[in-house]
Amino acid sequence: MVTERLEPIDDPEVAGQSVLALAEQVKRLRENIRRLLDQVGDRRPCRGATCKAIIWYVRLKTGKVAPYTADALNHFADCPDAAAFKKRKEPDHG
């Protein structure tokens, strides 16, 4: 189990709130992120052999497509099959 040391909260608006109130805020933020991803991305399961997580494929300004999780993180960061999606570099025959 990974444990992280939490830093004290300096924001007086947040510091006085209960854990339940903060959990509700986090829940609302995640719902808002999912709504945003539904508007800008294409929701599908990961094509990884073992992963199958629900992710959103978002087209970037560059034209490339990037996979994002419901937490708005790039799915390549936590996909157990990420290595299978990396493009192989062509050998330089020059």
C-alpha positions in Angstrom: 0.0 0.0 0.0 1.3 3.4 -1.0 0.9 6.2 1.6 1.5 9.8 0.9 2.3 12.5 3.4 -0.4 15.2 3.1 0.7 18.8 3.3 -1.3 21.1 5.6 -4.0 23.1 3.8 -3.3 26.8 3.8 -6.5 27.9 2.2 -8.9 29.0 5.0 -12.0 28.2 2.9 -10.9 24.6 2.5 -9.2 24.1 5.9 -12.4 24.6 7.9 -14.5 22.1 5.8 -15.2 18.6 6.9 -13.9 15.6 5.1 -17.4 14.8 3.9 -17.8 18.3 2.4 -14.5 18.0 0.6 -15.4 14.5 -0.6 -18.6 16.0 -2.1 -16.6 18.7 -3.8 -14.3 16.1 -5.3 -17.3 14.0 -6.5 -18.8 17.1 -8.2 -15.5 18.0 -9.8 -15.1 14.4 -11.2 -18.7 14.6 -12.6 -17.9 17.9 -14.3 -14.7 16.4 -15.8 -16.7 13.5 -17.1 -19.3 15.8 -18.7 -16.6 17.8 -20.3 -14.9 14.7 -21.6 -18.3 13.5 -23.0 -18.5 16.8 -25.0 -14.9 16.8 -26.4 -14.0 13.1 -26.6 -15.2 9.8 -27.9 -15.9 7.4 -24.9 -14.8 3.8 -25.5 -13.0 1.0 -23.7 -9.2 0.8 -23.9 -8.1 -1.6 -26.6 -5.4 -3.0 -24.3 -5.4 -6.8 -23.9 -5.9 -6.7 -20.1 -7.0 -3.1 -19.4 -10.4 -2.4 -20.9 -10.9 0.7 -18.8 -13.4 3.3 -20.1 -11.5 6.2 -21.5 -12.2 9.2 -23.7 -10.2 9.7 -26.9 -9.7 13.5 -27.3 -8.4 15.0 -30.6 -5.7 17.5 -29.8 -4.9 20.7 -31.7 -2.0 18.8 -33.4 -4.5 16.4 -34.9 -3.3 13.5 -32.7 -5.7 11.6 -30.5 -4.9 11.2 -26.8 -6.7 8.9 -24.3 -7.9 10.4 -21.1 -9.4 8.8 -17.9 -12.3 10.1 -16.0 -9.8 11.9 -13.7 -8.6 13.9 -16.7 -5.2 12.0 -16.7 -3.6 10.7 -19.9 -4.5 7.0 -19.9 -1.0 6.1 -21.0 0.2 7.0 -17.5 -1.8 4.2 -15.8 -2.7 1.7 -18.5 -1.1 -1.7 -17.8 -0.9 -2.2 -21.6 0.7 1.2 -22.4 3.9 -0.4 -23.9 1.8 -2.1 -26.6 0.7 1.3 -27.9 4.1 2.9 -28.2 5.1 3.5 -31.8 8.2 1.7 -32.8 10.9 3.9 -34.3 12.1 3.0 -37.7 15.8 2.3 -37.9 17.8 5.0 -39.6 19.2 3.6 -42.9 20.8 6.9 -43.8 
